[in-house]
Amino acid sequence: MPKSFIKFKGVLSNSEKHNTREMKVDNMIEPSNQNFSAMDESIADRLEKIRATYEKNIGQKMQKKAKPIREATVLLPDDKNEVNSHLLFKLSDELEKRFGIKTFQWHIHNDEGHKDKVTGELKYNYHAHLVVDWTNEEGRSLRLNSDDMIEIQTLTAEILQMERGERGSKTLSLNHREYRGFMEIRDKLSLEFNKELTEDQEVKIREEIVERREELKAKKDGDKKAGRGEIKR
């Protein structure tokens, strides 16, 4: 069973189309079970309400860089929609009660993963997306600290009845592009050795990808600082 994991980030312009499968997904495979979606309202409608609330209470328009709507990726243990949807609704209730995070969309994906090139077996990446309103009653963004995020990780593990990820461990979660690269490396090595990689070997590949990401980010940040420090003549 995979360890529990939940991570929030700002929604993208295509998040809703991705979650409802209006948009093609590169790593889509034959679903082991149908996907599940439940929506109280669209992202566009909720965003309009949030902006109106903010302007009414604060007296000015919300900044364009604000992220009042966010999306949580949540790992799931299997493709049992009836159980998992119930637990995700329970998790959403607790997130709102304890932290003010209001979920208004739930999406379970049972059709992402890859086909092992050695065994031909379909390997699934069972997960859900919770789309949430990250604002308080005035329309301001919620202010959660590191302790809150640790508690959310623990809460997620307890409700989904999964093993909690180690505290303080470096996350090895990958974005879609990195995941495709990971699978290409994994399959290439599997073919070369004519056997599946061990869990430790897969973790090592993920660690190298994450380290490369951090190196590129540090270089990018350094270039920005250097640019700000230039003296114009």
C-alpha positions in Angstrom: 0.0 0.0 0.0 1.4 3.5 -0.9 2.0 5.9 1.9 -0.5 8.7 2.3 0.2 12.0 0.5 -1.6 15.3 0.1 -0.3 18.4 -1.6 -2.0 21.8 -2.4 -1.2 24.1 -5.3 -2.9 26.8 -7.2 -5.3 25.6 -9.9 -4.3 25.9 -13.5 -6.4 27.2 -16.3 -7.0 23.7 -17.5 -7.4 22.0 -14.1 -11.2 21.5 -14.5 -10.9 20.0 -18.0 -8.1 17.7 -16.8 -10.1 16.5 -13.8 -13.3 15.9 -15.8 -11.4 14.3 -18.6 -12.6 16.9 -21.2 -8.8 17.2 -21.9 -6.6 14.3 -23.0 -4.2 13.0 -20.5 -0.8 11.7 -21.7 -0.4 8.9 -19.1 -4.0 7.6 -19.4 -4.4 3.8 -19.5 -7.3 1.5 -19.5 -9.2 2.3 -16.3 -9.4 -0.3 -13.6 -12.7 1.3 -12.5 -14.7 4.2 -13.7 -13.6 7.7 -12.6 -15.6 9.6 -10.1 -16.5 13.3 -10.1 -18.7 15.5 -7.9 -19.0 19.2 -8.3 -20.9 21.8 -6.2 -20.0 24.5 -8.8 -17.4 25.3 -11.4 -14.1 27.0 -10.7 -15.1 30.0 -12.7 -18.3 30.5 -10.7 -16.6 30.1 -7.3 -13.8 32.5 -8.3 -16.3 35.1 -9.3 -18.0 34.9 -5.9 -14.6 35.0 -4.1 -13.6 38.1 -6.0 -16.9 39.8 -5.3 -16.6 39.0 -1.6 -13.1 40.4 -1.4 -13.9 43.6 -3.2 -16.9 44.2 -1.0 -15.0 43.6 2.3 -11.5 45.0 1.4 -12.6 47.8 -0.9 -10.3 46.9 -3.8 -10.0 44.2 -6.5 -8.1 41.0 -5.6 -4.5 40.9 -6.9 -4.0 38.9 -10.1 -1.2 36.9 -8.4 -3.5 35.7 -5.6 -4.4 32.0 -5.5 -7.8 31.9 -3.8 -8.7 28.5 -5.4 -6.3 25.6 -4.9 -6.2 22.0 -5.7 -5.0 19.1 -3.6 -3.6 15.9 -5.1 -4.4 13.0 -2.7 -3.0 9.5 -3.2 -5.5 6.7 -2.8 -4.8 3.0 -1.8 -7.0 1.4 -4.5 -9.9 2.0 -7.0 -12.8 1.4 -4.6 -14.8 4.5 -5.4 -17.6 3.9 -3.0 -15.2 3.8 0.0 -12.7 6.4 -1.2 -15.4 9.0 -2.1 -16.9 8.6 1.3 -13.5 9.1 3.0 -12.7 12.1 0.8 -16.0 13.7 1.8 -15.1 13.1 5.4 -11.6 14.5 4.9 -13.2 17.6 3.3 -15.5 18.1 6.3 -12.5 18.0 8.6 -10.4 20.4 6.5 -13.2 22.9 6.6 -13.9 22.4 10.3 -10.3 22.7 11.4 -8.7 25.0 8.8 -11.4 26.7 6.9 -10.5 25.0 3.7 -13.8 24.6 1.7 -13.9 21.8 -0.9 -16.3 22.2 -3.8 -15.1 19.6 -6.3 -14.0 16.0 -5.9 -12.4 13.9 -8.7 -11.1 10.4 -8.4 -8.9 9.1 -11.2 -8.5 5.4 -11.8 -7.1 5.7 -15.4 -3.6 7.1 -14.9 -0.4 5.0 -14.8 1.6 3.1 -17.3 2.0 -0.3 -18.9 5.2 -2.2 -17.8 7.2 -2.9 -21.0 8.7 -6.1 -19.4 5.6 -7.8 -17.9 2.8 -6.0 -19.8 1.1 -5.3 -16.5 -0.9 -2.1 -16.0 0.4 -0.1 -13.1 -2.0 2.4 -11.7 -1.5 5.7 -10.0 -4.7 5.9 -8.0 -5.3 9.5 -6.8 -7.9 12.2 -6.3 -8.1 15.9 -6.8 -9.9 18.1 -4.3 -10.6 21.6 -5.6 -10.9 24.0 -2.7 -11.8 27.6 -1.8 -8.7 28.9 0.1 -10.3 32.0 1.5 -11.9 33.2 4.7 -15.3 35.0 5.1 -13.7 38.3 3.9 -12.3 36.7 0.8 -8.7 36.9 2.1 -6.4 33.9 1.6 -6.1 31.5 4.5 -2.9 31.7 6.5 -1.7 28.2 7.3 1.7 27.5 8.8 4.0 24.5 8.6 2.4 22.9 11.7 -1.0 23.1 10.1 0.3 21.4 6.9 1.9 18.6 9.1 -1.5 18.2 10.8 -3.2 18.0 7.4 -0.8 15.2 6.3 -1.6 13.3 9.5 -5.3 13.8 9.2 -5.3 12.6 5.6 -3.4 9.4 6.6 -5.8 8.7 9.5 -9.0 9.3 7.5 -7.9 7.3 4.4 -6.5 4.6 6.7 -3.1 4.7 5.1 0.5 4.7 6.4 1.6 8.3 7.0 4.6 9.6 5.1 7.7 10.3 7.2 7.7 13.7 8.8 10.4 16.0 7.5 11.1 13.7 4.6 11.7 15.2 1.2 8.7 14.8 -1.0 9.4 12.7 -4.1 6.2 13.7 -5.9 6.6 14.5 -9.6 4.6 16.7 -11.9 3.2 15.2 -15.1 6.3 16.0 -17.2 8.7 14.6 -14.6 6.5 11.5 -14.1 6.7 10.7 -17.9 10.5 11.1 -17.7 10.6 8.8 -14.7 8.6 6.1 -16.5 10.8 6.4 -19.6 13.9 5.9 -17.4 12.3 3.1 -15.4 11.1 1.2 -18.5 14.5 1.6 -20.2 16.3 0.1 -17.2 13.7 -2.7 -16.9 14.3 -3.7 -20.5 18.0 -3.5 -20.0 18.0 -5.8 -17.0 15.0 -7.8 -18.2 13.3 -7.5 -14.8 11.3 -5.0 -12.8 13.2 -2.5 -10.7 13.0 -2.7 -7.0 11.2 -0.1 -4.9 14.6 1.2 -3.7 15.8 1.6 -7.3 12.6 3.5 -8.3 13.0 5.8 -5.2 16.6 6.5 -6.3 15.5 7.6 -9.8 12.8 9.9 -8.3 15.4 11.4 -5.9 17.7 12.2 -8.9 14.8 13.8 -10.8 13.9 15.9 -7.7 17.5 16.9 -7.1 17.8 18.0 -10.7 14.6 20.1 -10.3 16.0 21.8 -7.2 19.3 22.5 -8.9 17.5 24.2 -11.9 15.3 26.2 -9.5 18.4 27.3 -7.5 20.1 28.4 -10.7 17.0 30.2 -11.9 16.7 32.0 -8.5 20.4 32.9 -8.6 20.1 34.3 -12.1 17.2 36.5 -11.0 19.1 37.8 -8.0 22.1 38.5 -10.2 19.9 40.4 -12.7 18.5 42.6 -9.9 22.0 43.3 -8.7 23.3 44.6 -12.0 24.2 48.2 -12.2 22.7 49.9 -15.2 24.9 52.4 -16.9 
